Amino acid sequence: ETMSMLSTGPMSEHQQALMEKVAKIHAKAEAGDVTSMHKLATVYRVGAGVERDLAKSIHWNRQAADLGHAHAQREMGLWYARGEGVEKNPVEAVKWFRLAAEQGHKKAQRDLGVAYIRGEGVPQNIEAAAEWFRTAAEQGDPTAQLHLAHCFAAGQGLPQDLARAARWFRAASEQCENETDQAKGLYNLGVCYQLGTGVEKNMVEAAACFRKAAKMKYGAAQYNIGLCYLTGDGVEKDTTQAVHWFRAAAEQGHTEKHDDLHAESQFRLGVCYERGDGVARDVHEAQRWLEAAAEHGHAEAQALLERLNQEQSGGGHGHSHGVAARGGGGGGGGAVDSLA
């Protein structure tokens, strides 16, 4: 096989060194070195020192996978699961995930668990999914830790155990490998403290978890910490901070999973503008946010918007003070994420 090296005029020393390195990797791969085969697959996938070539990447990845390289096996599974560079084939994807998983590859173990949850490439089997999540979680995979926590929380595939669920949410929250998973772990651990599920109820701890996850731009946590500041639950009451976090959550993109909290954040922000709580009163800005919440089907936002419109057209007097803080003493309106 010949390599198509990148050459767009005079090469820098760095480019020359990169091409020489790629040539050495190629020679070793041709000689049967499995690690070099996998490296070469990566080189072709990203176009490092050679022209990007998906077909050649898959060719070398398959060579490595056939020789038992666990990372290459997992990547073959991903190609087939996504239908990228090959025809989508969930059964073939599961075959490769399993080969890598049985060698101890934690991400492949998690991928296999997801396949069992979804029934993609294998018959749906929640118990098998939970076991693969446990295996990967015990190796420190944060996404698997979240999945396992959800299994324990809901009693899916495993006997319900709220204390273990909280412990696995905590484990995910302490990971730094993936900030999104860390934020989800913190958020869910906060909900455990908020509701007293698996741990002793503690709104100070709940608020601390929500604040950390909120700073990682996790929308549901931004809403919950905003509500904590609005009600003074777990933190000192601070309507300016409440407005800050409601705005952060309201400006997040729509996600189906937390659409109710997204709309609730928009509603809360609209109410703050309508009342002048934590921000200068601005009826037009209130209407803008209430309209956004109403578009997501928020009934209270629709009702308040109608009242404001009537007032502006001369049909009413004053402004509303009748919107109660939802979530009672819980400090947040969220619930533990359902199993993804």
C-alpha positions in Angstrom: 0.0 0.0 0.0 1.2 3.5 -0.8 0.7 6.5 1.4 -0.7 9.8 0.0 1.4 12.3 2.0 0.3 15.9 2.4 2.5 18.3 0.3 1.3 21.8 -0.2 4.6 23.6 -1.0 7.7 23.8 1.1 7.4 21.8 4.4 8.3 23.1 7.8 10.6 21.1 10.0 7.5 20.0 12.0 5.8 18.8 8.9 8.9 16.9 7.8 9.2 15.3 11.2 5.6 14.3 11.2 5.8 12.7 7.8 8.9 10.7 8.8 7.1 9.6 11.9 4.0 8.5 9.9 6.3 6.6 7.5 7.8 4.6 10.4 4.4 3.8 11.8 3.3 2.6 8.3 6.4 0.4 7.9 5.8 -1.2 11.3 2.1 -1.7 10.5 3.0 -3.4 7.2 5.4 -5.6 9.2 2.5 -6.8 11.4 2.9 -4.7 14.5 -0.7 -4.4 15.9 -0.1 -1.2 17.9 1.2 0.5 14.8 -1.8 -0.7 12.8 -4.1 1.0 15.3 -1.9 4.2 15.3 -2.0 4.2 11.5 -5.8 3.9 11.6 -5.9 7.0 13.8 -3.5 8.8 11.5 -5.8 8.2 8.5 -8.9 9.1 10.5 -7.6 12.5 11.5 -5.4 13.2 8.5 -2.2 13.7 10.5 0.7 13.9 8.0 -1.4 12.1 5.3 -4.6 12.9 3.5 -7.6 12.0 5.6 -8.9 8.6 4.3 -11.7 6.9 6.1 -11.5 3.7 4.1 -7.8 3.3 4.9 -8.5 4.1 8.5 -11.2 1.4 8.8 -8.9 -1.1 6.9 -6.1 -0.7 9.4 -8.4 -0.5 12.3 -9.9 -3.8 11.2 -6.5 -5.4 10.9 -5.7 -4.4 14.4 -9.1 -5.5 15.7 -8.8 -8.9 14.0 -5.5 -9.4 15.9 -7.2 -8.7 19.2 -6.4 -5.0 19.8 -9.2 -3.9 22.3 -9.2 -0.2 21.4 -9.5 -1.1 17.7 -12.3 -3.6 18.5 -14.2 -0.9 20.3 -13.7 1.5 17.4 -15.0 -1.1 14.9 -18.1 -1.3 17.1 -18.5 2.5 16.9 -18.1 2.5 13.1 -20.9 -0.1 12.8 -23.1 1.5 15.4 -22.9 4.9 13.7 -22.8 3.7 10.1 -19.8 5.8 9.5 -17.5 4.5 6.7 -19.4 1.2 6.8 -23.0 0.2 6.4 -24.8 0.6 9.8 -25.1 -2.8 11.5 -26.0 -2.9 15.2 -25.4 -6.7 15.4 -21.9 -6.3 14.0 -21.4 -3.3 16.4 -22.3 -5.5 19.4 -20.0 -8.2 18.2 -17.0 -5.8 18.4 -18.1 -4.2 21.6 -18.3 -7.6 23.2 -14.8 -8.6 22.1 -13.4 -5.5 23.5 -15.5 -5.6 26.7 -14.4 -9.2 27.4 -10.8 -7.9 27.3 -11.7 -5.4 30.0 -12.2 -2.2 27.9 -14.4 -0.1 30.1 -15.9 2.1 27.4 -16.8 -1.0 25.3 -18.4 -2.5 28.5 -20.5 0.6 28.8 -21.3 0.6 25.1 -22.5 -3.0 25.4 -24.6 -2.1 28.4 -26.3 0.7 26.3 -26.9 -1.8 23.5 -28.7 -4.1 26.0 -30.7 -1.2 27.4 -31.9 -0.1 23.9 -32.2 -3.6 22.4 -29.9 -2.5 19.6 -28.1 -5.5 18.0 -29.2 -7.7 20.9 -32.5 -8.5 22.5 -33.3 -5.9 25.2 -32.0 -7.2 28.6 -32.0 -4.7 31.4 -30.3 -7.2 33.8 -27.4 -7.8 31.4 -27.1 -4.0 30.8 -26.9 -3.3 34.6 -24.1 -5.9 35.0 -22.0 -4.4 32.1 -22.6 -0.9 33.6 -21.4 -2.3 37.0 -18.3 -3.8 35.4 -17.4 -0.6 33.6 -18.3 1.6 36.6 -16.0 -0.4 38.9 -13.2 0.4 36.5 -14.0 4.1 36.8 -16.0 4.9 33.7 -18.1 8.0 34.7 -20.9 7.4 32.2 -21.3 3.8 33.3 -21.3 5.1 36.9 -24.3 7.3 36.1 -26.1 4.5 34.3 -25.5 2.2 37.2 -26.7 4.8 39.7 -29.9 5.2 37.6 -30.3 1.4 37.7 -30.1 1.3 41.4 -32.3 4.4 41.8 -35.1 2.9 39.7 -34.6 -0.7 40.5 -33.9 -1.5 36.8 -32.0 -4.7 36.3 -30.9 -4.6 39.9 -32.8 -4.5 43.2 -33.6 -0.9 44.1 -31.0 0.5 46.4 -31.1 4.3 46.9 -28.0 4.4 49.1 -25.9 2.7 46.3 -27.5 5.0 43.8 -26.3 8.0 45.7 -22.8 6.5 46.1 -22.5 6.0 42.3 -23.8 9.5 41.6 -21.1 10.7 44.0 -18.4 8.6 42.2 -19.4 10.2 38.9 -19.4 13.7 40.5 -15.8 13.2 41.5 -14.6 12.3 38.0 -12.7 14.9 36.0 -12.5 12.8 32.8 -15.8 14.2 31.4 -17.2 17.5 32.7 -20.7 16.7 31.4 -20.8 13.4 33.3 -19.3 15.1 36.3 -22.1 17.8 36.2 -24.8 15.1 35.9 -23.4 13.3 38.8 -23.3 16.4 40.9 -26.8 17.4 39.9 -28.3 14.0 40.7 -26.3 13.8 44.0 -27.8 17.2 44.8 -31.3 15.9 44.1 -30.6 12.9 46.4 -29.7 15.4 49.2 -32.7 17.6 48.3 -35.1 14.7 48.6 -33.3 12.6 51.2 -33.1 9.6 48.9 -30.2 7.3 49.8 -28.6 10.0 52.0 -29.9 12.2 54.9 -31.8 15.2 53.6 -29.4 18.2 53.6 -30.3 21.3 51.6 -26.9 22.9 52.2 -25.2 19.9 50.6 -27.8 19.9 47.8 -27.2 23.6 47.1 -23.5 23.0 47.0 -23.9 20.2 44.4 -26.3 22.3 42.3 -23.9 25.3 42.4 -20.9 23.2 41.2 -22.9 21.6 38.4 -24.4 25.0 37.5 -20.9 26.4 37.0 -20.3 23.6 34.6 -23.3 24.9 32.6 -25.7 22.1 33.5 -29.1 23.7 32.9 -31.2 21.7 35.4 -28.7 22.6 38.1 -28.7 26.2 37.1 -32.5 26.3 37.6 -32.3 24.4 41.0 -29.6 26.7 42.4 -31.6 29.7 41.2 -34.6 28.4 43.1 -32.4 27.8 46.2 -31.3 31.5 46.1 -34.9 32.6 45.5 -36.3 30.8 48.5 -33.2 30.9 50.7 -33.1 27.1 51.0 -29.6 25.8 51.7 -28.1 29.2 50.9 -28.6 32.8 52.1 -31.5 34.3 50.1 -30.2 36.4 47.2 -32.6 37.4 44.5 -29.8 38.8 42.3 -28.1 35.4 42.3 -31.5 33.8 41.6 -31.9 36.0 38.5 -28.4 35.2 37.4 -28.9 31.5 37.5 -32.5 31.6 36.1 -31.1 33.6 33.2 -28.2 31.1 32.6 -30.7 28.2 32.6 -33.3 30.1 30.4 -30.6 30.8 27.8 -29.6 27.2 27.5 -30.6 25.4 24.4 -33.8 23.3 24.5 -33.2 19.7 25.6 -36.1 17.3 25.6 -34.9 15.7 28.9 -35.2 18.9 30.9 -37.7 20.9 28.8 -39.9 21.4 31.9 -37.1 23.0 33.9 -36.0 25.0 30.8 -39.5 26.5 30.5 -39.7 26.9 34.3 -36.4 28.9 34.2 -37.8 31.2 31.6 -41.0 31.6 33.6 -39.1 32.4 36.8 -37.0 35.0 35.0 -40.1 36.5 33.6 -41.7 36.7 37.1 -38.5 38.4 38.5 -38.6 41.0 35.7 -42.4 41.5 36.3 -41.9 42.0 40.1 -38.5 43.7 40.0 -37.0 40.9 42.2 -33.2 40.9 41.9 -33.4 43.0 38.7 -35.0 46.4 37.7 -38.6 45.9 36.9 -39.1 45.7 33.1 -42.5 44.6 31.8 -41.3 44.2 28.2 -38.5 41.9 29.3 -40.9 40.0 31.5 -43.3 39.5 28.6 -40.4 38.2 26.4 -39.4 35.5 28.9 -43.0 34.6 29.7 -43.7 34.2 25.9 -40.7 31.9 25.6 -42.0 29.8 28.5 -45.6 29.8 27.2 -44.3 28.5 23.8 -43.2 25.4 25.7 -46.7 24.9 27.2 -46.0 26.5 30.6 -49.6 27.2 31.9 -48.7 29.7 34.6 -46.6 31.7 32.1 -49.5 31.8 29.7 -51.9 33.0 32.5 -49.5 35.7 33.7 -48.8 36.8 30.1 -52.5 37.3 29.5 -52.8 39.4 32.7 -49.8 41.6 31.7 -51.2 42.0 28.2 -54.6 43.1 29.7 -52.9 45.6 32.0 -51.0 47.1 29.1 -54.2 47.5 27.1 -55.8 49.2 30.1 -57.8 46.1 31.3 -56.0 45.7 34.7 -54.1 47.4 37.4 -50.9 46.8 39.2 -48.6 43.8 38.8 -48.9 40.2 40.0 -47.6 39.0 43.4 -49.5 35.7 43.3 -46.9 33.3 41.8 -45.8 31.0 44.6 -42.3 29.5 44.6 -42.8 25.9 43.4 -40.8 23.1 45.0 -41.9 24.0 48.5 -39.0 23.6 51.0 -37.1 21.4 48.6 -35.1 24.2 47.1 -35.3 22.8 43.6 -37.9 21.7 41.2 -35.8 18.9 39.7 -36.1 15.2 40.0 -33.4 12.5 39.6 -32.7 12.0 35.9 -34.4 9.1 34.3 -32.2 6.4 32.8 -30.7 7.6 29.5 
